[in-house]
Amino acid sequence: MQRFPLAHTYSIVARDPLSGEMGVAVQSHWFSVGSLVTWAEAGVGAVATQAMVNADYGPLGLDLMRGGLSAPQALQALLGADEGREIRQVAMLDARGNIAAHTGSRCIPGAGHETGEGFSVQANMMVNDQVWPAMAAAYRASSGSLAERLLAALDAGQAAGGDVRGQQSAAILTVKAKSSGHVWADRSIDLRVEDHPSPLVELRRLLTVHQAYDLMNRGDGQLGEGKVEDALASYSAAAEIMPQIEEMPFWHAVTLTELGRLEEALPIFRGVFAVHPGWKELLRRLPPVDLLKTDPDSLARILAL
């Protein structure tokens, strides 16, 4: 008998009606659940495949939707060819917001799904049958970014009882509304907690770190466009979100130095150097490769801190 990974779990697939962004989020008592369950592609759709999981539903479902089938059509096509359909639980969402979900009759109780406008929640091997209704209610009541709403649904699922075995891993994947032709660049968020006693807590922490780095990257883009004050504001905001990560203030200070605002940069450098001496060594290496344009006296003042 063919064996399949036991990704008994609860998840949500959803599409933001305003931006068109799509995503999948999941938690389970199973190692690296995101590597099996979560699939999404910009301009195409999103898939969650779980229970006695056949991961083929992910890439094949996306292939069918990319080829023009709706989510319900794609799911029915794959279920029709799968002799193990009754041990599967799958949800599909296409870029137009169409939803399809399937919970096989042999999925381990509590198991079920609920669909709504632009989303589906599904769960199996849960403590009780309140998990997926709680997820649906939380998603409908939530606000903010798509990622925040997806995590609100997962939190509600856990609060309602969650996986009968407990917690181990979680993941969130979101993609842009339209494809740029570069799959890797169209993933707006791709975070996984592979093994952790409180995976949702850790996933939220990682999302916060991601937001801080996203602000820093935005600042780089603004700087390239000549929007200096906007860039500095983005760098400052990133450092405020994650003050314990010295990477962000370091590059903020480098930018200030290049702008001739050394007096503003010096206290930032001082704080960074106090955390780890490697930052001072990195600074020495930047001018030779043209990544820090400043005069020798200014550089000496920084290194003397």
C-alpha positions as CSV (number, residue, x, y, z in Angstrom):
1,M,0.0,0.0,0.0
2,Q,1.3,3.4,-0.9
3,R,2.0,5.6,2.1
4,F,1.5,9.4,2.2
5,P,2.8,12.0,4.6
6,L,0.3,12.5,7.5
7,A,-0.1,16.3,7.2
8,H,-3.2,16.3,9.4
9,T,-3.6,20.0,10.0
10,Y,-5.7,23.1,9.6
11,S,-5.2,25.8,7.0
12,I,-6.7,28.7,5.1
13,V,-6.5,29.9,1.5
14,A,-7.7,33.4,0.8
15,R,-7.6,36.3,-1.7
16,D,-7.6,40.0,-0.7
17,P,-10.6,41.5,-2.6
18,L,-8.9,45.0,-2.8
19,S,-5.3,44.1,-3.8
20,G,-5.9,40.7,-5.4
21,E,-3.1,39.3,-3.3
22,M,-3.5,35.6,-2.5
23,G,-2.2,33.4,0.3
24,V,-2.1,30.2,2.3
25,A,-1.4,29.7,6.0
26,V,-1.2,26.5,7.9
27,Q,-0.4,25.0,11.3
28,S,0.1,21.3,12.3
29,H,1.7,18.8,14.6
30,W,3.9,17.7,11.7
31,F,7.5,18.6,10.9
32,S,7.9,21.3,8.1
33,V,4.2,21.3,7.2
34,G,4.7,24.3,4.9
35,S,6.8,22.2,2.5
36,L,3.8,20.0,1.8
37,V,0.7,22.0,2.3
38,T,1.2,25.5,0.9
39,W,1.2,26.4,-2.8
40,A,0.6,29.7,-4.5
41,E,1.5,31.5,-7.7
42,A,0.9,35.2,-8.6
43,G,-1.8,35.6,-11.2
44,V,-2.8,32.0,-10.9
45,G,-4.1,30.9,-7.5
46,A,-3.4,29.2,-4.2
47,V,-3.7,25.6,-3.0
48,A,-3.7,23.9,0.4
49,T,-3.3,20.1,0.2
50,Q,-3.4,18.1,3.5
51,A,-4.7,15.1,5.5
52,M,-3.1,12.0,3.9
53,V,-1.5,14.6,1.7
54,N,-0.7,14.2,-1.9
55,A,1.5,17.1,-2.6
56,D,0.9,16.8,-6.4
57,Y,-2.4,18.7,-5.9
58,G,-0.3,21.8,-5.3
59,P,1.8,22.1,-8.5
60,L,-0.8,20.2,-10.7
61,G,-3.6,22.4,-9.4
62,L,-1.6,25.5,-10.2
63,D,-0.8,24.1,-13.7
64,L,-4.5,23.6,-14.4
65,M,-5.5,27.0,-13.2
66,R,-2.7,28.6,-15.1
67,G,-4.1,26.8,-18.2
68,G,-7.5,28.5,-17.8
69,L,-9.5,26.2,-15.5
70,S,-11.3,27.7,-12.5
71,A,-10.5,26.4,-9.0
72,P,-13.6,24.2,-8.9
73,Q,-12.8,22.7,-12.3
74,A,-9.1,22.1,-11.4
75,L,-10.0,20.4,-8.1
76,Q,-12.6,18.2,-9.7
77,A,-10.2,17.1,-12.4
78,L,-7.6,16.1,-9.9
79,L,-10.0,14.4,-7.6
80,G,-11.5,12.4,-10.5
81,A,-8.0,11.0,-11.2
82,D,-7.1,10.2,-7.6
83,E,-8.1,6.8,-6.2
84,G,-7.2,8.1,-2.7
85,R,-9.5,11.1,-2.9
86,E,-11.4,10.0,0.3
87,I,-8.3,10.4,2.4
88,R,-7.5,13.9,1.0
89,Q,-8.4,17.3,2.1
90,V,-7.8,20.1,-0.5
91,A,-8.7,23.7,-1.0
92,M,-8.1,25.7,-4.2
93,L,-8.5,29.4,-5.0
94,D,-8.0,31.0,-8.4
95,A,-7.0,34.5,-9.2
96,R,-10.6,35.5,-9.9
97,G,-11.6,34.6,-6.4
98,N,-13.3,31.3,-7.1
99,I,-13.1,28.8,-4.3
100,A,-13.3,25.0,-4.2
101,A,-12.8,22.6,-1.2
102,H,-12.9,18.9,-0.6
103,T,-12.9,16.9,2.6
104,G,-12.7,13.1,2.0
105,S,-15.0,10.8,3.8
106,R,-12.1,9.0,5.4
107,C,-10.3,12.1,6.8
108,I,-9.8,11.6,10.5
109,P,-12.4,13.5,12.7
110,G,-12.8,16.2,13.5
111,A,-12.6,17.1,9.9
112,G,-14.4,19.6,7.7
113,H,-14.2,22.8,5.8
114,E,-16.1,26.1,5.3
115,T,-15.9,28.4,2.3
116,G,-16.8,32.0,2.0
117,E,-16.3,34.9,-0.4
118,G,-12.7,34.6,-1.5
119,F,-11.6,32.1,1.1
120,S,-11.7,28.6,2.4
121,V,-10.8,27.1,5.8
122,Q,-10.2,23.4,6.3
123,A,-9.1,21.1,9.1
124,N,-8.7,17.5,10.0
125,M,-7.7,15.5,13.1
126,M,-8.8,18.4,15.3
127,V,-9.7,18.3,19.0
128,N,-13.3,19.2,18.0
129,D,-15.5,20.3,15.1
130,Q,-15.4,24.0,16.2
131,V,-12.0,24.7,14.8
132,W,-12.8,25.5,11.2
133,P,-16.0,27.5,12.0
134,A,-13.9,29.6,14.4
135,M,-11.3,30.2,11.7
136,A,-14.0,31.3,9.2
137,A,-15.5,33.7,11.8
138,A,-12.2,35.1,12.7
139,Y,-11.2,35.7,9.1
140,R,-14.5,37.4,8.3
141,A,-14.1,39.7,11.4
142,S,-10.5,40.5,10.8
143,S,-8.9,43.5,9.2
144,G,-5.5,44.6,8.1
145,S,-3.1,43.0,5.5
146,L,-3.9,39.6,4.1
147,A,-1.1,38.1,6.1
148,E,-2.5,39.4,9.3
149,R,-5.9,38.1,8.5
150,L,-4.6,34.7,7.6
151,L,-2.8,34.5,11.0
152,A,-5.9,35.7,12.8
153,A,-7.7,32.6,11.4
154,L,-4.9,30.3,12.5
155,D,-4.9,31.8,16.0
156,A,-8.7,31.2,16.2
157,G,-8.3,27.6,15.1
158,Q,-5.7,27.1,17.9
159,A,-7.9,28.9,20.5
160,A,-10.8,26.6,19.5
161,G,-8.7,23.5,20.2
162,G,-6.4,22.9,17.2
163,D,-4.7,19.7,16.3
164,V,-5.5,16.8,18.7
165,R,-1.8,16.1,18.8
166,G,-0.7,19.6,19.7
167,Q,1.5,22.0,17.8
168,Q,4.8,21.7,15.9
169,S,5.1,23.7,12.7
170,A,3.4,26.5,10.7
171,A,3.8,28.5,7.5
172,I,2.5,31.4,5.5
173,L,2.8,32.1,1.8
174,T,1.4,35.1,0.0
175,V,1.8,36.1,-3.6
176,K,1.1,39.2,-5.6
177,A,-2.1,39.6,-7.7
178,K,-0.3,39.7,-11.0
179,S,2.6,37.7,-12.3
180,S,5.8,39.5,-13.3
181,G,7.1,36.4,-15.0
182,H,9.5,35.9,-12.1
183,V,7.9,33.4,-9.7
184,W,10.5,34.1,-7.0
185,A,9.9,37.8,-7.1
186,D,6.2,37.5,-6.9
187,R,6.1,35.9,-3.5
188,S,5.5,38.7,-1.1
189,I,5.8,36.6,2.0
190,D,7.2,33.0,2.3
191,L,7.8,32.1,6.0
192,R,8.1,28.7,7.7
193,V,8.5,27.5,11.2
194,E,9.6,24.0,10.8
195,D,9.8,22.7,14.4
196,H,8.8,24.8,17.5
197,P,6.7,24.4,20.7
198,S,4.7,27.5,19.8
199,P,4.8,27.8,16.0
200,L,2.2,30.5,15.7
201,V,3.9,32.7,18.2
202,E,7.2,32.2,16.3
203,L,5.5,32.7,12.9
204,R,4.1,36.1,14.1
205,R,7.6,37.1,15.2
206,L,9.0,36.2,11.8
207,L,6.3,38.2,10.1
208,T,7.3,41.2,12.2
209,V,11.0,40.7,11.2
210,H,9.8,40.4,7.6
211,Q,7.9,43.7,7.8
212,A,11.0,45.4,9.2
213,Y,13.3,44.2,6.4
214,D,10.6,45.0,3.8
215,L,10.7,48.6,5.1
216,M,14.5,48.6,4.8
217,N,14.2,47.3,1.2
218,R,11.7,50.0,0.5
219,G,14.1,52.6,1.8
220,D,16.8,51.3,-0.6
221,G,14.3,51.7,-3.5
222,Q,13.4,55.2,-2.4
223,L,17.0,56.2,-2.1
224,G,17.6,54.9,-5.7
225,E,14.8,57.2,-6.8
226,G,16.3,60.2,-5.1
227,K,13.7,60.3,-2.4
228,V,16.2,60.8,0.4
229,E,13.9,61.9,3.2
230,D,11.4,59.1,2.5
231,A,14.3,56.6,2.5
232,L,15.6,57.7,5.8
233,A,12.0,57.6,7.2
234,S,11.7,54.0,6.0
235,Y,15.1,53.0,7.6
236,S,14.0,54.6,10.9
237,A,10.7,52.8,10.9
238,A,12.4,49.5,10.2
239,A,14.8,50.0,13.2
240,E,11.9,50.9,15.4
241,I,10.1,47.7,14.6
242,M,13.1,45.5,15.3
243,P,15.5,47.6,17.4
244,Q,17.4,44.4,18.5
245,I,18.6,43.8,14.9
246,E,21.7,46.0,14.3
247,E,21.7,45.4,10.5
248,M,19.1,48.0,10.0
249,P,20.6,50.9,11.9
250,F,24.0,50.1,10.4
251,W,22.9,50.7,6.8
252,H,20.9,53.7,8.0
253,A,24.1,55.2,9.4
254,V,26.0,54.3,6.2
255,T,23.4,56.2,4.2
256,L,23.6,59.2,6.5
257,T,27.4,59.2,6.1
258,E,27.1,59.2,2.3
259,L,24.7,62.1,2.5
260,G,27.2,64.1,4.5
261,R,25.2,63.9,7.7
262,L,28.0,62.4,9.8
263,E,26.9,63.9,13.1
264,E,23.6,62.0,12.8
265,A,25.4,58.8,11.8
266,L,28.0,58.7,14.6
267,P,25.7,57.8,17.5
268,I,24.0,55.2,15.4
269,F,27.4,53.6,14.5
270,R,28.4,53.8,18.2
271,G,25.4,51.7,19.2
272,V,25.9,49.2,16.4
273,F,29.6,48.7,17.2
274,A,28.8,48.1,20.8
275,V,26.7,45.1,19.9
276,H,29.3,43.3,17.7
277,P,32.8,44.3,16.5
278,G,32.3,42.7,13.1
279,W,30.2,45.8,12.0
280,K,33.3,48.0,12.4
281,E,35.3,45.5,10.3
282,L,32.6,45.5,7.7
283,L,32.6,49.3,7.5
284,R,36.4,49.2,6.7
285,R,35.6,46.9,3.7
286,L,33.0,49.1,2.1
287,P,35.0,52.0,0.6
288,P,37.4,49.8,-1.4
289,V,34.4,48.2,-3.2
290,D,32.6,51.6,-3.7
291,L,29.8,50.8,-1.2
292,L,30.6,53.7,1.1
293,K,31.6,57.1,-0.4
294,T,33.1,59.3,2.2
295,D,36.3,61.2,2.9
296,P,39.2,59.6,5.0
297,D,38.7,61.9,7.9
298,S,35.0,61.0,8.3
299,L,35.9,57.3,8.0
300,A,38.6,57.7,10.7
301,R,36.1,59.4,13.0
302,I,33.6,56.5,12.6
303,L,36.3,53.9,13.2
304,A,37.5,55.7,16.3
305,L,34.2,55.1,18.0
